[in-house]
Amino acid sequence: MWEYIGQETEVLLEQLRSPQMDVFVRKNGGGLNGDGLIGSGPKPGGLQAVYFVAHGSSFNAAVCALGYFGKVAGIRSYAYTPGNFLTAGSPIVLEDPKSTLFVAISQTGTSSGVIKALEYTGKLGFQTLSITAAQGSPLDAKADDTLYLFCGEENSNAKTKGYSATLTLLLMLALSLGSMNGTLNEAQKQAGLDELTSMVGAIPEVAKKTFEFCKKVKIGETMSNLYVLGSGINFGTAQEGQLKLMETMCMPTMFNDIGEFSHGMHRSIDEKSNVLLIKSLDGMGDKIEETYQYLKGISSSVWMIDACGEACNNISEDINRLCLPLFADTQSVLLTTMAVQIISVFAPEYNGNNPNRDAHDDFTLVDGTRL
């Protein structure tokens, strides 16, 4: 996993340099389904909604990106797991196929549930876009268009570079659709891309800093459970953080939005609890800070990923606080992601365990997860 994490900077830069997004937008600039879905502005006849369907980490990346699509593209966005999308009555059936884009995400391109959802949506007449690392995969073959992840092989149960590549591509897609949909001008779009590029450039230093932080606080030493709390775009990061630590530590984990922590979850905290909070300048930072200070009075295993930049650096010495640079438009989401990825590999190895060890791996065959 360390090797894959080490490849992330170049993978994401290749993603940002690739012309494939411009090709996709130019191809559909006259409108997906031939009727002005992209390029006619945020009004009747323009792109109004985008639906994401994915499993696991791919789903978490979509959750991270939801608010960004509304913010920069003026588009309603929804994220579903395949099971919920196919059985719980997705509202996509109420949408106009001429103003709605369906996006299916699978790093391997073989996720059976995602493929079923794409086939179902295509039959309803919706334009379909797949996001995958596998050219020529079943998902790629069945979609109207495909955007590739350029992350290469990732032979690991817990995906890292594939997750970051998916998240970066979704943020790029939001910027491109916003530009074509009339909610961003070219300068605003470029500013968004510039922030992504700068944030990717900060990843190596953040990775090094996080590793040193993990050694200093001996993260994982007493970890038999984990709560991960976040907000805003980093609510999705909290969701991904709990999944990563569950996959690599093979232990119970939970996640939540900071505003929901007091609605029952707080009652399960005791001196043996491990809590990781993710703080950013999104309007909920004060609540996360208050929760952090409160929980430190209960357990010594409470840590903060603080992406408030100088505001964090100005705080007096706090050994359990990891300060990251601030990228305000995206709340440093690629850097908070890197931090949880480093923690997810360091913690099991600190306990002498392989983070990619076999743990009921045969269940994917029982469940029929992949084609």
Order of alpha helices (4+ residues) and beta strands (2+ residues): alpha-alpha-alpha-beta-alpha-beta-alpha-beta-alpha-beta-alpha-beta-alpha-alpha-alpha-beta-alpha-beta-beta-alpha-beta-alpha-beta-alpha-alpha
